[in-house]
C-alpha cells in the first residue's frame, strides 16, 4: 500500500525462488480516468498487494472476489500442489484478459513454503484458503510477519488455536477478516436486525440445519500424485496416508473431503455451521461470547444437539425443511433464512425497513472491500478475528459434545468446560514441532 513497497517489489521478484511462474498485474494507474462504474482507478500506492496461501477450489475462487474489487493485485502465491497453483495462475490470467483495462502482465511467483511469501516486504495482506488444520499455524506466523489477514472459515480447528489467532492479531495490531461472507449479504443482515429489534418477539427456539460432525480419518492409502508435497500439505499434523479425497486431482472440480475428518476439519458442523451458527451469534448479539451449555443427543429429553445461552435461548442442530438454513421461532413470528432466501411470519417483515433510531448491525455490502476499507482505516472489519473465533468455538464445542456423548457446561469468558478434564483436553490438539504453534 506504500510507495516504497513498489520499489521493493521490483527488486524482490527477480530473486524469488519459485516452483511456478505466471503473471503479476501492474495496475492501470498510468492510464488515468475512471472505471465503467464511474470510480477512479487507484494509484499503485493505494492498491493492496495480496499473497494467496492455498490455491485449491476455494482459493482459486477468491482470486476473482478480490480482483473484482479493483483495489488489489496478487503478487505471490503459496501452494504445495503444483497443478492447483497452475489452475489459479490460469484463472488470474483469464480474469485480466477479460478485464483488459485493469493492468498488464508480469510474473507471479509460486512458493512451496509459505514463509517465503511472508518474507516479502511488498505483501500487504495474505489470503489463507488452506484446509482448516493449517489456519492457525499460518495466521499466527502471518501476524508476526506484519501482514493483515483474510482467513477462510471455519477460522480454527480447535478452540485454543482460535484464541491463539486472536492474540497474535491483537499483539501485532493486524486487521483480520474471517471469510464468513454471509455477514455482507442482505438477507442475513435483515435477519439480524429484525431479531435484535424484537420483530418476532421473544426468541423461543432456533433450529440450525447443517450436516453431521466429523469422522476419524479412515481412508486407505493411495499413491501420492506428482507435484504434491504431501508432508507440506499435512503441515502441523501427525502423519497419515494420502488419499485423493483429501486433495482431489484438478480433473475433479469438487470441494475436497478433508473437511469430513476431524484431523483436518470439523465435518459439516464446522463447514456449514461456521456460516449458519455465525448468523445466530450475530442475531443474538453474542459476537464476543457464546452458549453456556451444550447437550449431546440422548434419545430422550434432547433428541438433537442442543445449545443453551445464558439468557435461556436454546438452539438445536436439527434437520428441518430447508438445508443449510436457520429457523428462528419467536413469540410473535418466525424467520427462515437461507442463502438468497428469506421468509418471515408475518410476511411483511421480510421487507421491513429498519428505522434510523432502531438497532442496526455493522453494514457491509462487499466482504472483500470491507476488508480493504478496514486495512486502510486500521479498524475492525465486519467479521473480525474474535467473531470468527467465537463462531468456530460454537461449532467446536458441539463436536466435543458429539464425541463425548454427554452434556457439557461451557464458560465462554474463560473458554473452558466446567470441572471436566476430559472435555478440556479436546480444546486443543497435538501438533508437530516443525509447524506447530503454542496454544
C-alpha positions, 0 to 999 in steps of 0.5 A: 500500500506504500510507495516504497513497497513498489520499489521493493517489489521490483527488486524482490521478484527477480530473486524469488525462488519459485516452483511456478511462474505466471503473471503479476498485474501492474495496475492501470494507474498510468492510464488515468480516468475512471472505471465503467462504474464511474470510480477512479482507478487507484494509484499503485500506492493505494492498491493492496498487494495480496499473497494467496496461501492455498490455491485449491477450489476455494482459493482459486475462487477468491482470486476473482472476489478480490480482483473484482474489487479493483483495489488489489493485485496478487503478487505471490502465491503459496501452494504445495500442489503444483497443478492447483497453483497452475489452475489459479495462475490460469484463472488470474490470467483469464480474469485480466484478459477479460478485464483488459483495462485493469493492468498488464502482465508480469510474473507471479511467483509460486512458493512451496513454503509459505514463509517465503511469501511472508518474507516479502516486504511488498505483501500487504495482506495474505489470503489463507484458503488452506484446509482448516488444520493449517489456519492457525499455524499460518495466521499466527506466523502471518501476524508476526510477519506484519501482514493483515489477514483474510482467513477462510472459515471455519477460522480454527480447528480447535478452540485454543488455536482460535484464541491463539489467532486472536492474540497474535492479531491483537499483539501485532495490531493486524486487521483480520477478516474471517471469510464468513461472507454471509455477514455482507449479504442482505438477507442475513443482515435483515435477519439480524436486525429484525431479531435484535429489534424484537420483530418476532418477539421473544426468541423461543427456539432456533433450529440450525440445519447443517450436516453431521460432525466429523469422522476419524480419518479412515481412508486407505492409502493411495499413491501420492500424485506428482507435484504434491508435497504431501508432508507440506500439505499435512503441515502441523499434523501427525502423519497419515496416508494420502488419499485423493479425497483429501486433495482431489486431482484438478480433473475433479472440480469438487470441494475436497473431503478433508473437511469430513475428518476431524484431523483436518476439519470439523465435518459439516458442523464446522463447514456449514455451521461456521456460516449458519451458527455465525448468523445466530451469534450475530442475531443474538448479539453474542459476537464476543461470547457464546452458549453456556451449555451444550447437550449431546443427543440422548434419545430422550429429553434432547433428541438433537444437539442442543445449545443453551445461552445464558439468557435461556435461548436454546438452539438445536442442530436439527434437520428441518425443511430447508438445508443449510438454513436457520429457523428462528421461532419467536413469540410473535413470528418466525424467520427462515433464512437461507442463502438468497432466501428469506421468509418471515411470519408475518410476511411483511417483515421480510421487507421491513425497513429498519428505522434510523433510531432502531438497532442496526448491525455493522453494514457491509455490502462487499466482504472483500472491500470491507476488508480493504476499507478496514486495512486502510482505516486500521479498524475492525472489519465486519467479521473480525478475528474474535467473531470468527473465533467465537463462531468456530468455538460454537461449532467446536464445542458441539463436536466435543459434545458429539464425541463425548456423548454427554452434556457439557457446561461451557464458560465462554469468558474463560473458554473452558468446560466446567470441572471436566478434564476430559472435555478440556483436553479436546480444546486443543490438539497435538501438533508437530514441532516443525509447524506447530504453534503454542496454544 
